[in-house]
């Protein structure tokens, strides 16, 4: 096999509880899931040990090579496995800087692509590489429902296949993750609903899950970017099962009772933000 093509899926945080700090980093407890918004990654074998990477779309062409986490992942893979290099291309479809895990998805997608390209089956090694690059990169190797703890590197996959119909609003202005976490120390983070969200996923109860949605970074995010609250209130007006912000924003999403209600909201929304209709994407879905 000289060429592979894989999908790298976005994620949303169903909950994000801030539970402490360690060595200067905030510790989290978060229920997450992947959704069917994906970047496409291709990888082709080289006869040397080098990596080339081409970025396409969403303004990703301007990312310097030395700051590109997908390139860092490829270089680490080659160094630790002794494989030859690869020519990699990433076609972006996951909105950047929105809290949907686009950069982490690309790290995981590149590692999955190279493992497939070089017929390497060593998930612990891939996760070690991923964790060294970003806190939720290891989770993105598999996706689906999971609970992330620590800085996000402690991953417990959840045996759930709950299908969710999700509408996402994308404010054009982002939120600085670092500033958001720092401000949370001042504003506090009352969110502690991950246990309830996990129970709802295991029970297959999306109404219960909708009621459990929460994000401890919402207060600082909306203080830093009022568009976050505007998007939240716009979605809440459609009376969905629940509304929440993903990551540190600025994307805000709602879970709807079914696809019909989701499509109704999308057709009636008259605001200024981009509205994306999506669904959950589990590991089983990816295999189809």
N, C-alpha and C positions, 0 to 999 in steps of 0.2 A: 504494500500500500504506500503510495507516494503522495497522496492528497486526501485530506479529510475536510468535512464541513460540519459544524455543530451550531446549536443554538445556545445562547446564554440568556437566561430569563431574569426579569426584574423581580423584586420582592416588595412586600409591604409589611410594616410592623403593625400587628394587630394590637399589641400592647408594648409599652416601653417603660418599665419601672426602673427608676434610679435607686439603687440599693446600697450605695456606699462609694468609697474611693480606696485606691490602693496604688502606691508608687506614682502618684500624680495623675492617675487615670480614674475616670468614673466607672463604676461597676453597674452592670445592667441585668435585668431579668426581663426577657422579651419573647413573646409569642410572635412568630413570623410565618409567612407563606409566600410562595412564588406565584406570579400571575403571568398570563400568556402575552406579555409584551417582551420581545426578545431582540437582542443583537445577534447578528450572524457572523460567525468566525470561520475562516478557512486557514488551513496550514498546509504547506508543501515542503517536502524534504529538501534540504540542501546537502552538499557534499563537504561542507566545512562546518565549523562550530559557531557560526555567526547567526544573528537574528536580524531580520528586517521586518518592519511592521508598517502597514499602511492603514490609516484611519479614514473613514468615509462617513460624512453626515454629522448633523447636530453641532457643527463647529469643532468637531474632534480633530480636524486636520491641523489645528493650531497647537495641539498638545506637544510640547517638546519631548523628544525621545527619552531623555533622562528623567522626565517626570511621568512617563507613561507606565502605569502599574502592570498593564498587560505585557509590556516588553520586559519589565523586571521579573515577572513570573516565568516567561520563556527562558530568560538567561539563567535563572535559578534552576529550572528543570534540567537544562543542558549540563550545567555544572555538576549537579548532584547525581544525575543518571549516566553521564558520559555519552549521551546520545549526540548525533550530529545536529546541526542547526535547523532552522526553519524560516521560510518566508510566510509571514502571517498577514492577513487582512481582516479588519474589523469593520463591519457595516453597522453603524449605530442606529438603533430605533428606540432604545430606552432613553427618556429625557435625562439630561445631565444636570447634576446639582439639585435634584428634587427630592432626595431621600428615598429613591427607588432602587438604589444599589447598583447603578449602571457600571461603575468602575470595578466594583467587587465581582459583578457578574462576568465582566471581561477577563478578570484574573482567573476565575474558575473555568470559564469557557476555554481560554488558552491552555490551561493545564489539562483539561479533559481532552482537548483536541490533540495535544502533543502525546498524551498517554495512548490515545487511539492510534495516532500516526506511527508511533514507535512500539506498539503492542506491549505496553507496560501496564501491569496490574498491581499497583502499590498505592492504595488509597491513603494509608497513613503518611506516606511520603508526600503525596500531593497536598494533604491537609497541612502538613508541617510547612511546606512552601507557602501555601495560601495564608496561613495564620501569621507568618512573618511579614506579609505584605499589608494585610488589613484585617480588622477585627471580625468582619462577617464574611470574609472570602471563603473560609473553610466550609461554612454552611452552604454557600452557593454552589459548591461542588455537587451537591445532591439536590437541594431545594425541597419543595413540598412543605408540609407543616412541620415546625420544629420549635423548640424552646432554646434560646440562647442565653447563657449566663456569663459571668466574668466580664471581660471586655467584648464578648461576643464569640470567643474562641471555644467555649464549652458548649457543645451542641448535642441536644437530645432530640432525635427525630420523633415525631408524634404519628402514631398509626391512625391517621384520619384521612378521609376522602370527601370531606364536606365541600360541596360545590357552591361557590359564592359568585353572585353577579355584582360587579363592582364598577362604580363610576368614579373617575379621578378628575379633579380640577387642578390645573397647573398654573399657578401664578408665575409671571415671567421673571420676577426678581427672586433670587435665592436667599438662603439663610446660611450664615457662616456657622458651620458645625462647632468650631471651637468657641466662638462667642456665645452660642446657644447653651452649651454645657456650662460655661463660666457663669452666665446669668442665672442658670438654674440653681446655683449655689445660693444666690441671693433671694430668688423668688420662691424656692422650695419646689418639691415635686410630689404632690399628693397621690399620684397614680400608683396603685398597688393591686392590679387586677389580673395578673398573669395566671395565677392558679385557677381563677374562674374561667378565663378564656380557654385554657387547656382542657378543663372539664367539659366545656361546651363543645369543643372540637371532637373530643372522644365520644360525646353523647350524640354527635351529629345534629346539634340544635343551633341553627344559624340565628334565630331570634335571640337566644341566650348569648351567643357570641357577640351579636351586634350590641347588646346592652353592656357587654364587658369591655368594649373597645376603649382604650385610653392611652395617653402618651404624656409622660412626665416632662417632656420638652415643649409641650404645646404653649404653655404660658410664656416662656422666654422667646419662643419662635414668633409668636404673634406680637410680642413687644418689639422685637427687632424688625419684623416685617408685617405691617397691618394687613397686607393682602392675604396672609394665612387665615386670619379670622374672617375676612370677607368671603373667602372660598368656603370655609367651614359653615358659615351661616347660610350661604347660598345652597349648599347641599342639604343642610338640615331642613330647609324650607320644603323639601320634597318628602319629608316624613319617612326616611329610610329606616332600616333596622338599627343602624348605627353610623356615626361619622367619626373619623379620626385623622390625624396627621401621620404620615409615614416618616420614620427617622427623625431628623432635625428639620424636616420640611425642605422645600416649601409645598410639596404635593399634599393635598388633602383628598381623602376618598370617603365614599359611602358604600355600605353594603345594602343592597336592595332585596326585597322579598323574592323576586324572580326576574327573569330577563325582560318581561313585559314592562314592569315598573322601571327598570333601568332604561329601557329604550324611551319610555315616556319622559323621564327626567331629561335625558339627552336632547329630546326633541323640543322640550319646553324651556330649557335653559337659555337665557338671553343675556348672560353676563359677558364679561370681557376675557375670561380665562378659557384656555383650551380644555375641552371635555373629552376624556378618553373612556370608552367602554371596554371592559376587560372581564376576565374570569380567572378563578384560581387555576393553577397548573401544577399538578402533583407529579411525582416521579413516574407514576403509572401513565399519566397523560403523555409525558415526554417520550415514552417508549413506543407509542403508537405511530 
